[in-house]
Structure formats: structure tokens, C-alpha cells
């Protein structure tokens, strides 16, 4: 697994321990200017032999470049068979067996497998562990197709170790890859916990304002305005699902209860509050194979993602048509200018 983290101490220990127990052999991590205890957590895993640490002190976050660097290092120096490009708030859940078992079943001719995003929503913060509170996630059928919405449906790629791999910003896809993608099969879900508390949310967007550089979209600009105008607490509260919103969401099917991560992490907890780590290659986690009912519900969510992709493709086509129309307008204006100039030149010569 490759991992990028900045001030993620509230989730990072659980994230690494979970994946080492889910089939990940080793972690390559970039620590981007952390000051909250993240560095100390990563250094502990280095000492225990589970992690290779890279430090980045640049102001701007270069997600694609960093993910590419880590993936290539994993392939060349560590001999990785597969690479999972992850953020600290993502937990990759195999649909049966383990991550290692699922990926070992991929036919040799295919080198890219995509995972289905599962967005968990923020709940009222009572200072408890995030996984104990955040057991509500958005249903795959929730109509959130706007590309500027934080909780929109999405996919992310897992790929075979490749010394030439180049990853996109956000590390969601590979660019110009020689690896063949396996389409229509999503054997891994990645459980996403982007907003976990007010303090974490405030810190997250304070960092992103500077580190995203010019790649900020309209969503991040709205967040920045809320911060500038003293409305950030209001913005955060608008994201939190209270008990009334939970009840309505469960009734209308836009929310579902999902305790998988909570239960898995409780399995790994030891008497002193730390997480158990595999020492003999055996995991303490069990990933049961889905039932027919589970598969049917999953198929509905996958279909909803396909519908969202259609909306995105149509949006891109609309944008392309608008750009072509603009080019036509410029071309016509240039033609008229040239005609007037030719007529003027002709008149002067006469």
C-alpha cells in the first residue's frame, strides 16, 4: 500500500493496522508536514519493519507525482505484486477472503482492478473514536452526481506493480498505462471517512487551501469563502447527520448502517488499547464472502455508479460542445477581421 498523510493522527494507526491485517505486506508512506503525532505513528511502523517513510516539506501537495513515486518505488525496490494507492482516511475492504486472496484471483492478463467508493457521513462529535460513531454511509443510489460534491460516487484503481506506472492527481486512475483494466468487476470496496470531527475538518481545509495550489475546484472555493466569512462552523454543521437526519435517511434509503469497520477494529484492539499486528503472516480479520442478498444490493449500487458515469460523460460532452462553440465564435470573428483588413488594403491600393 502507498499512503499519503498530513495530520491524520486520529485515524492513521487504525488505518495501517487494519490493512496489515487485511493482506497488505508493506506500506510506503509520504508524511506531508505533519505536526499532530502522525510522524511519530509512521516512525513506529518503520521501527517495527512494516513501513518505508518519505518526508515531504513542500507547500504544495503534488498527489499524482507523489503517488507515482511511491508506486514505482514499491515495484522496483520492494518487488510489489500489487499496489493499493491510498489516503489515510480510506479503508480497503475485500469482498471475501483477504486483499491478497482477491488480487491473486485476477487473471494474469489484467493489471488494473477498480474498487467501489463507500462514503461514510460525519456524525455528532462526542470525542469518541471515529469508527465507533461513523457507522452511517451513503447509499449508492443517493443522487449525488455533481463533480464538486465531496460525497459523490466514484471508483479508484488498484494496479499491479509497474516501474513505469503514472498516477493521476488524487491517485484514482493510471495515466497512459500499459496495464489492461479488468472492467465490470469490483471485488474491493474502499470505505472513506473524509470528515470525522470539527477540529479535523477545520485542519483539513486549512491545509488544502494552500497545498492544492491552482487545482482547487468550486467546492474548495466555497469552503474557503466560508472560512473567510466566519461561516465555517455553519458549513461543518451542514455536513453532520444528526439523529433526525439519520432517521429520515434510513427511511428513504439514502443512508444505510454499516458497522463493518467498527467491528473489524474492535477485533484488533488489545487490552492496552493498541492494535494487534500480524507477526506470522496470519490475519486476525475475517472477511466473509457476500450472501446472495448482499450481492444483489451491491449490484444495485454498481448500477447507480454506472448511471452517475453517464451523467459525467454527458457533462463532459456539454463542456466540449461549449468549447467548440467558443472556438467557432473566435474563428468567425477572426474571419470577419481578416475580410475587413483585406478590403481596407484593397481600397488603399486602388
C-alpha positions in Angstrom: 0.0 0.0 0.0 1.1 3.5 -0.7 -0.1 6.2 1.6 -0.1 9.9 1.8 -0.8 11.6 5.2 -0.9 15.0 6.7 -2.0 15.5 10.3 -4.1 12.3 10.4 -3.2 11.0 13.8 -6.9 10.4 14.7 -7.2 7.7 12.0 -3.7 6.7 10.9 -2.8 4.0 13.4 -6.1 2.2 12.8 -5.7 2.6 9.0 -2.3 0.9 8.9 -3.1 -1.8 11.4 -6.3 -2.7 9.6 -4.5 -3.1 6.2 -1.6 -5.1 7.6 -4.3 -7.5 8.9 -6.2 -7.4 5.7 -3.5 -8.7 3.4 -1.1 -5.8 2.9 2.5 -6.9 3.3 4.2 -3.5 3.5 3.4 0.3 3.4 5.2 3.1 1.6 4.1 6.4 3.1 4.7 10.1 2.5 4.4 12.3 5.5 3.5 15.8 4.3 4.4 18.4 7.0 2.6 16.7 9.9 2.6 18.2 13.4 -0.1 16.3 15.3 1.6 13.0 16.1 1.2 11.5 12.6 5.0 11.4 12.1 5.5 9.5 15.4 2.9 6.9 14.3 4.6 6.4 11.0 8.1 6.2 12.6 6.8 3.4 15.0 5.8 1.3 12.0 9.2 2.0 10.4 10.9 0.7 13.5 8.7 -2.4 13.5 9.6 -3.2 9.9 6.2 -2.6 8.3 6.8 0.8 6.6 9.1 2.9 4.4 8.8 6.6 5.2 9.3 9.6 2.9 9.0 13.1 4.2 7.8 16.0 2.0 8.1 19.6 3.2 6.9 21.4 0.0 4.0 23.8 0.5 2.0 22.4 -2.5 0.7 18.9 -2.4 1.5 17.0 -5.6 -0.7 14.0 -5.3 -0.2 12.5 -8.7 3.6 12.9 -8.6 3.9 11.5 -5.1 1.6 8.5 -5.8 3.6 7.8 -8.9 6.9 8.0 -7.0 5.7 5.6 -4.3 4.1 3.1 -6.7 7.3 2.9 -8.8 9.4 2.5 -5.6 7.1 -0.3 -4.5 7.5 -2.0 -7.8 11.3 -1.6 -8.3 12.8 -1.6 -4.8 10.2 -3.7 -2.9 9.0 -6.1 -5.5 5.3 -5.4 -5.1 3.0 -7.7 -7.0 0.1 -5.2 -6.4 -0.1 -1.6 -5.3 -3.0 0.0 -3.5 -2.7 3.8 -3.7 -4.4 5.1 -0.5 -5.1 8.1 1.6 -5.1 7.9 5.4 -8.9 8.2 5.6 -9.5 5.2 3.3 -10.0 1.5 4.4 -9.9 -1.1 1.6 -12.4 -3.9 2.2 -12.1 -7.2 0.2 -15.4 -8.8 -0.6 -14.4 -12.2 0.8 -11.1 -13.7 1.7 -8.4 -11.0 2.0 -6.9 -8.3 -0.2 -4.1 -10.7 -1.1 -6.6 -13.5 -1.9 -8.8 -11.3 -4.0 -6.0 -9.8 -6.0 -4.3 -13.2 -6.5 -7.5 -14.4 -8.3 -7.2 -11.7 -11.0 -6.2 -13.3 -14.4 -2.6 -12.6 -15.3 -3.6 -10.6 -18.5 -5.3 -7.9 -16.4 -3.3 -5.4 -14.4 -5.8 -2.9 -13.0 -8.8 -3.6 -10.8 -11.1 -0.8 -9.7 -12.7 -0.5 -6.2 -16.1 1.0 -5.3 -16.1 4.0 -3.1 -18.2 3.9 0.1 -18.7 7.3 1.7 -19.3 7.5 5.4 -21.0 10.6 6.7 -20.0 12.7 9.7 -21.9 12.2 13.0 -22.2 14.5 16.0 -18.7 14.5 17.7 -18.7 13.3 21.3 -14.9 12.8 21.4 -15.3 9.1 20.9 -13.3 7.1 18.3 -14.3 7.9 14.8 -15.1 4.3 13.8 -17.5 3.9 16.8 -19.5 6.9 15.8 -19.4 6.8 12.0 -21.4 3.7 11.0 -23.7 5.5 8.6 -22.8 5.7 4.9 -24.5 7.0 1.8 -26.4 4.5 -0.3 -25.0 4.0 -3.7 -28.4 5.1 -5.1 -28.2 8.6 -3.5 -28.4 11.2 -6.3 -25.0 12.9 -5.9 -23.6 13.3 -9.4 -22.2 16.8 -9.1 -18.4 16.6 -9.5 -17.9 19.3 -6.9 -19.7 17.4 -4.2 -17.4 15.8 -1.6 -19.5 12.6 -1.2 -20.1 11.8 -4.9 -19.8 8.2 -6.1 -16.5 7.2 -7.5 -14.0 4.4 -8.2 -10.3 4.0 -7.5 -7.7 1.8 -9.1 -5.5 -0.9 -7.7 -2.7 -1.9 -10.0 0.0 -4.5 -10.5 3.5 -3.4 -9.6 4.8 -1.5 -12.6 8.1 0.6 -12.7 6.5 2.8 -15.3 3.2 3.5 -13.6 2.0 7.1 -13.7 -0.9 8.0 -11.4 -3.4 10.9 -11.8 -4.0 13.6 -9.2 -5.9 12.0 -6.4 -4.3 8.7 -7.5 -7.7 7.5 -8.7 -6.6 6.3 -12.1 -3.4 5.4 -14.1 -2.4 7.5 -17.0 -1.3 6.0 -20.3 -0.8 2.7 -18.7 0.3 -0.5 -20.5 -1.7 -2.5 -17.9 -5.1 -3.8 -19.0 -8.0 -2.9 -16.8 -10.5 -5.6 -15.7 -13.8 -4.0 -16.2 -17.2 -4.7 -14.7 -15.9 -6.4 -11.5 -15.3 -4.6 -8.3 -14.1 -7.1 -5.7 -12.9 -4.5 -3.3 -14.7 -1.6 -1.6 -12.9 1.4 -0.1 -14.6 2.8 2.9 -14.0 6.6 3.1 -14.1 8.7 6.2 -13.2 12.2 5.0 -14.9 14.3 7.7 -14.5 12.9 11.3 -14.7 15.9 13.7 -14.9 19.7 13.6 -11.2 20.0 14.5 -10.1 17.6 11.9 -12.3 19.2 9.3 -11.0 22.7 10.1 -7.4 21.4 9.9 -8.1 19.5 6.7 -9.4 22.5 4.7 -6.8 24.9 6.2 -4.1 22.6 4.8 -5.9 22.1 1.4 -6.3 25.8 0.7 -2.5 26.2 0.3 -1.5 22.7 -0.7 -3.9 22.2 -3.6 -2.4 25.2 -5.5 -4.3 26.0 -8.7 -6.1 22.7 -8.8 -8.9 23.8 -6.4 -12.5 23.3 -7.8 -15.6 25.2 -7.0 -16.3 23.1 -3.9 -13.0 24.1 -2.2 -13.6 27.8 -3.2 -16.9 27.6 -1.4 -15.2 26.2 1.7 -12.6 29.0 1.6 -15.2 31.7 1.4 -17.0 30.1 4.4 -13.7 30.3 6.3 -13.0 33.9 5.3 -16.6 35.0 6.3 -16.6 33.2 9.6 -19.2 30.6 8.5 -17.0 27.5 8.7 -18.8 26.1 11.8 -22.0 26.5 9.8 -20.5 24.7 6.9 -19.4 21.8 9.1 -22.7 21.6 10.8 -24.4 21.3 7.4 -22.5 18.1 6.8 -23.2 16.4 10.1 -26.0 13.8 10.1 -27.9 14.2 13.4 -30.4 11.7 14.8 -33.4 13.2 12.9 -31.4 13.2 9.6 -30.4 9.6 10.3 -34.0 8.5 10.7 -35.1 10.2 7.5 -32.2 8.8 5.6 -32.8 5.3 6.7 -36.4 5.6 5.9 -35.9 7.0 2.3 -33.0 4.7 1.6 -30.3 7.4 1.1 -28.4 6.1 4.2 -27.5 2.6 5.4 -26.0 1.4 8.6 -22.6 -0.2 8.0 -20.6 -1.4 11.1 -18.0 -3.5 9.3 -15.0 -1.2 10.0 -16.1 -0.6 13.6 -16.4 -4.3 14.3 -13.1 -5.2 12.5 -11.1 -2.6 14.5 -12.6 -3.9 17.7 -11.4 -7.3 16.8 -7.9 -5.9 16.5 -7.9 -4.0 19.8 -5.7 -5.3 22.6 -6.0 -4.9 26.4 -3.7 -1.8 26.3 -5.7 -0.1 23.6 -3.2 -0.7 20.8 -4.0 -2.7 17.6 -2.8 -6.2 17.1 -0.4 -6.7 14.2 0.3 -9.9 12.2 3.6 -11.4 13.2 3.4 -14.8 11.4 1.6 -13.8 8.3 -1.8 -14.7 9.7 -4.5 -12.1 10.0 -6.9 -11.7 12.9 -9.5 -10.3 10.5 -12.1 -12.3 8.7 -13.8 -11.1 5.5 -16.9 -13.2 4.9 -18.0 -13.8 1.4 -21.1 -11.9 0.4 -24.5 -13.6 0.5 -26.9 -13.6 -2.5 -28.8 -10.7 -0.8 -25.5 -8.8 -0.3 -24.5 -9.3 -3.9 -27.9 -8.1 -5.1 -27.6 -4.9 -3.1 -24.1 -4.4 -4.3 -25.2 -4.8 -7.9 -27.8 -2.0 -7.4 -25.0 0.3 -6.1 -22.7 -0.6 -9.0 -25.6 0.1 -11.5 -26.1 3.5 -9.8 -22.4 4.3 -10.3 -22.8 3.5 -13.9 -25.7 5.9 -14.2 -23.5 8.5 -12.5 -20.8 7.9 -15.0 -23.3 8.5 -17.8 -24.2 11.9 -16.2 -20.5 12.7 -16.0 -19.8 11.8 -19.6 -22.8 13.9 -20.7 -21.5 16.8 -18.7 -18.1 16.5 -20.3 -19.7 16.4 -23.8 -21.7 19.6 -22.9 -18.5 21.3 -21.8 -16.7 20.2 -25.0 -19.6 21.5 -27.2 -19.4 24.8 -25.4 -15.7 25.0 -26.0 -16.2 24.1 -29.7 -18.9 26.8 -30.0 -16.5 29.3 -28.4 -13.8 28.3 -30.9 -16.3 28.8 -33.8 -17.1 32.2 -32.5 -13.4 33.1 -32.3 -12.8 31.7 -35.8 -15.8 33.7 -37.3 -14.6 36.8 -35.6 -11.1 36.3 -37.0 -12.6 35.7 -40.5 -14.5 39.0 -40.3 -11.5 40.8 -39.1 -9.4 39.4 -42.0 -12.1 40.3 -44.5 -12.2 43.9 -43.3 -8.5 44.1 -43.3 -8.3 42.8 -46.9 -11.0 45.2 -48.1 -9.2 48.1 -46.4 -5.9 47.0 -48.0 -7.5 46.7 -51.4 -9.0 50.2 -51.1 -5.7 51.7 -50.2 -4.0 50.1 -53.2 -6.7 51.3 -55.5 
